[in-house]
Amino acid sequence: MSEQETRPSYPEQFESERLIIRFPRPLEDAAQVNAGVLSSLDELIPWMPWARQPYNLEQQIESLEKARQESLEGADFRLLLFAKETGELVGSSGLHRINWKVRKFEIGYWAVTAHSGKGYITEAVERITQYCIEELQANRVEIRCDALNVKSAAVPKRLGFKLEGVLRKDDVDPNGDLRDTFVFAKVRGEEF
C-alpha cells in the first residue's frame, strides 16, 4: 500500500472555541504572518531556528506557498491560528515529522507575543490533537521542545501528554551550545 493510499482525506480548516485553525492562504496571510514573526523575534529566536533570519514579505509569501502545498500533499501541515472575534493572527502551529504508515504526528507551535499568555496555544494544541485523532486517525501525537523552554513544556503537561524522555544534547541553541529536548506524547489506547 502506498503512502497516498494510507492517508485519509482531511479538512484544511477547523475551529476551536475561540480560534479558526487553517492551512495558509499565502497572499491573504503573508503580511499578518510576517508582522507576527517580526513582533515576536525576542521570544522566538531562543527556540525557533527559522526565526534567526526572518523573511521579508516576498519570502514570506514563498514560504507560505510551499507550506500550503506541503499541507495539501500531507507532507507537513502548517496551521495558522486566528482569533474568531478579531480575525487577528495569534500564532502558528503545525504537524511535522508525519509518518502516515504509523499515523504519527508531531505538533509544533508559537504565539505572537501580543497574544501570548491568553491560552490560545493550549486551546489550539488541544484542538489539533483532536483533529489528529478524529480526522487523521493518529496512533501517536508528539510534542518536542527545548528542555529549557518552560512555556512550551507547560502546554503538553496541561493537556495530559506524558513526558516519555529527554533527548540529551540533541540540538544546539543560537549560541551553538548543546541543549536537551523533551519528548511528550499521547498514544492510541492509553491517552485517547
PyMOL commands that set and color helices and strands:
alter all, ss='L'
color gray80, all
select helices_A, chain A and resi 3-6+26-39+41-44+49-52+57-73+113-115+120-134+150-158
alter helices_A, ss='H'
color red, helices_A
select strands_A, chain A and resi 13-15+19-22+77-83+89-99+104-111+140-146+162-172+178-187
alter strands_A, ss='S'
color yellow, strands_A
deselect
rebuild
show_as cartoon
